[in-house]
Amino acid sequence: VIFKNKVLVTLLFLGFIFQVMDNQIAYYLSLLYYDLFEEKSYELLGFLRTENTIIAIVFLYAIKKYLTLFKELNIALIGGIFLFVGYVLLSALQVEMLLYGAMFIASIGEILLFPALQGISANFIPPQFRGRYASLANICGTAGGMLAVVFMLLHPLNSPQIVTVIYIILGLLTIRAIIKLRVQIQSK
């Protein structure tokens, strides 16, 4: 029954993609940064992760009352764009200071996208299917995390451009899915 509901299937897909991207800093990007910055990469990764956490706390606290003024689908779309622009920059840039800016953009996207998807899920999942949906969402998230590990197999190719192109494709698929979700929800 859940797979017949296009809104829920789209939400599962978006959760899957979100987890693929959320795990990139721990897997593929950590290898890339080690190649670029060697021992200094550990410090860089620590700062990038800390920046992500601080931005999440401060930004969300600062703007949470304003987020209610906008539709969740618009927030999700803007968040998706920011998330993927940030990750494309994280994979393409090779200057440490610019990576901090890229993480800032990705973090803002993450803060906007994930809560918006949770809100949409809460509004459109029939109560009798919430347990099943939560189980499937967990499975999709785990599968997304496992797919993120596969990106490490691309590292020996020594071609960050391939991963950057994959990030762009995933970003375009995400934006398309959010726009499709908007149409699906408006037709209900």
C-alpha positions in Angstrom: 0.0 0.0 0.0 2.8 2.4 0.8 4.5 1.8 -2.6 1.2 2.8 -4.3 1.4 6.2 -2.6 3.7 8.3 -4.9 4.2 11.0 -2.2 5.5 8.4 0.3 7.8 6.8 -2.3 9.2 10.2 -3.3 9.8 11.0 0.4 11.6 7.6 0.8 13.8 8.4 -2.2 14.6 11.9 -0.9 15.5 10.4 2.5 17.8 7.9 0.7 19.6 10.6 -1.2 19.9 12.8 1.8 21.8 10.0 3.7 24.0 9.3 0.7 25.1 12.9 0.8 25.2 13.3 4.5 27.8 10.5 4.7 30.1 11.9 2.0 32.3 13.9 4.4 33.0 10.7 6.4 33.8 8.6 3.4 34.8 9.9 -0.1 35.6 13.5 0.9 37.8 12.4 3.7 40.0 10.4 1.3 40.0 13.3 -1.2 41.1 15.8 1.5 43.8 13.5 2.7 45.2 13.4 -0.9 45.0 17.2 -1.1 46.1 18.3 2.4 47.8 15.1 3.8 48.1 15.2 7.6 46.4 18.6 7.8 43.2 16.9 6.4 42.4 15.5 9.9 42.2 19.0 11.3 40.3 20.2 8.3 37.7 17.4 8.6 37.3 18.1 12.3 36.7 21.8 11.7 34.2 21.1 8.9 32.3 18.7 11.1 32.3 21.2 14.0 31.2 24.0 11.6 28.3 21.8 10.5 27.2 21.2 14.1 27.6 24.8 15.1 25.7 26.1 12.1 22.9 23.6 12.7 22.4 24.7 16.2 22.8 28.5 15.8 21.1 28.8 12.4 18.1 26.7 13.3 17.6 28.5 16.6 17.9 31.9 14.9 15.5 31.2 12.1 13.0 28.6 13.4 10.2 31.1 13.9 10.7 32.4 10.3 10.5 29.0 8.8 6.9 28.6 9.7 6.1 31.6 7.3 7.0 29.5 4.3 5.6 26.3 2.8 7.6 23.2 3.6 8.0 22.3 0.0 9.6 25.6 -0.8 11.9 25.2 2.1 12.8 21.7 1.0 13.5 22.9 -2.6 15.8 25.7 -1.3 17.4 23.3 1.1 18.0 20.8 -1.6 19.6 23.4 -3.9 21.9 24.6 -1.1 22.8 21.1 0.0 23.9 20.0 -3.4 25.6 23.3 -4.3 27.6 22.9 -1.1 28.6 19.3 -1.8 29.5 20.0 -5.4 31.8 22.8 -4.1 33.2 20.5 -1.4 34.1 18.0 -4.0 35.5 20.5 -6.6 37.3 23.1 -4.5 40.9 22.5 -3.4 41.5 25.6 -1.3 41.0 25.1 2.5 39.3 28.4 3.2 36.9 27.9 0.4 35.9 24.5 1.7 34.6 26.3 4.9 32.3 28.4 2.8 31.2 25.3 0.9 30.4 23.5 4.2 28.5 26.5 5.3 26.3 26.3 2.2 25.8 22.5 2.6 25.0 22.9 6.3 22.3 25.5 5.6 20.8 23.2 2.9 20.8 20.3 5.4 19.1 22.4 8.0 16.4 23.4 5.6 15.9 20.1 3.7 15.8 17.5 6.4 13.2 19.1 8.8 11.1 20.1 5.8 11.0 16.5 4.6 10.1 15.4 8.1 7.2 17.9 8.3 5.9 16.8 4.9 6.1 13.2 6.0 4.2 13.9 9.2 1.5 15.7 7.2 1.0 13.2 4.4 1.5 9.8 6.0 -1.8 8.3 7.0 -1.8 7.3 10.7 -2.2 3.6 10.0 0.9 3.6 7.8 3.3 5.6 10.0 5.0 2.6 11.6 5.6 0.9 8.2 6.8 4.2 6.7 9.2 4.8 9.6 10.6 1.3 9.1 11.0 1.8 5.4 12.5 5.3 5.9 15.0 3.7 8.3 15.9 1.0 5.7 16.3 3.6 3.0 18.5 5.8 5.2 20.7 2.8 6.0 20.9 1.9 2.3 21.8 5.5 1.5 24.6 5.3 4.1 25.8 2.1 2.6 25.8 3.6 -0.9 27.9 6.5 0.4 30.7 3.9 1.1 30.7 2.9 -2.5 31.9 6.4 -3.5 35.2 5.4 -1.8 35.7 2.9 -4.7 35.9 5.9 -7.0 38.8 7.4 -5.1 41.5 5.2 -6.7 40.5 6.6 -10.1 42.0 9.9 -8.8 39.3 11.8 -10.6 37.2 14.0 -8.3 35.5 15.3 -11.4 33.6 12.0 -11.7 32.3 12.4 -8.2 31.4 16.0 -8.7 29.4 15.0 -11.8 27.6 12.3 -9.7 26.8 14.9 -7.0 25.4 17.2 -9.7 23.2 14.4 -11.1 22.0 13.5 -7.6 21.3 17.2 -6.9 19.2 17.5 -10.1 17.3 14.2 -9.3 16.6 15.6 -5.8 15.3 19.0 -7.2 13.2 17.1 -9.7 11.8 14.8 -7.0 10.9 17.8 -4.8 9.2 19.6 -7.7 7.4 16.3 -8.5 6.4 16.0 -4.8 4.9 19.5 -5.0 2.8 18.5 -7.9 1.7 15.2 -6.2 0.7 17.0 -3.0 -1.1 19.8 -4.8 -3.2 17.2 -6.8 -4.4 15.6 -3.6 
